[in-house]
Amino acid sequence: MSETQVFSMPKVWNADTHTHYCPGCTHGVVHRLVCEALEDLDIQDRTIGLAPVGCSVLIHQYMDIDFMEAAHGRAPAVATGVKAVRPDKIVFTYQGDGDLASIGLAEIIHAMNRTLPLTTIFVNNAIYGMTGGQMAPTTLLGQKSSTCPTGRTAEANGYPIRMCEMLATLGGPAYIERVSVTRPKDIIKAKQAILKAFKNQIEEKGVSFVEVLSTCPTNWGMRPVDACRWLEENMIPHYPLGVHKDFE
């Protein structure tokens, strides 16, 4: 394979747009993996993305596909409606933890419990990234945020929610996997998971959910390299990587 082929940008990617993400944020990596999956499967022209409020609210600027905006947490509900009236389309949501695991918890549970073929990409950086670094449902015990400056405690704030494990108890999901994007080998596995999630929808195997552990150097108060190390040492032990459900 030539150097041009290795480093070429996927056609789905809008190369003329400058990123709005903070330095070291791994949202851009996940965006790229979604673009590559859509191109590999040749489904760019039939795909509709759903983005809610959060760091991903401007994702439509980076991808040359149809996109719709949804109210905070409501992307799974809107996606359900879109897929119901346009079953010929590939429909996916791209959501953060402050969105999906908090205000949108009911929506994702009911969307996942149905057998309507959908795909959800869930980016978990354990904090509210866009609105000031508040504690999220996935913030770890002891982790500091603007709303728990001394660290999250179970007594005051409850326990961090493991979305993959919880959704895997439902009867509807066909495929659930948790991945990371901190190292090249992890990025390769993340690409495979995202590709499989979209392929499942093409083959009408049901709803798929891919959780991507991501960093937020700005709100974590760390350098990007330290944020990646912190994720591996702290998030992965609580949110273990791997397949949580697969009906294949």
Secondary structure as UniProt FT lines:
FT   HELIX           3..7
FT   TURN            11..12
FT   TURN            15..16
FT   TURN            23..24
FT   HELIX           27..40
FT   TURN            41..42
FT   HELIX           44..46
FT   STRAND          47..51
FT   HELIX           55..61
FT   STRAND          66..69
FT   TURN            72..73
FT   HELIX           75..85
FT   TURN            87..88
FT   STRAND          90..96
FT   HELIX           97..98
FT   HELIX           99..103
FT   HELIX           105..113
FT   STRAND          119..124
FT   TURN            129..132
FT   TURN            137..138
FT   TURN            146..147
FT   TURN            149..150
FT   HELIX           154..157
FT   HELIX           163..167
FT   TURN            168..169
FT   STRAND          173..180
FT   HELIX           184..202
FT   TURN            203..204
FT   STRAND          207..213
FT   HELIX           217..220
FT   HELIX           224..230
FT   HELIX           231..235
FT   HELIX           236..238
FT   STRAND          242..246
//
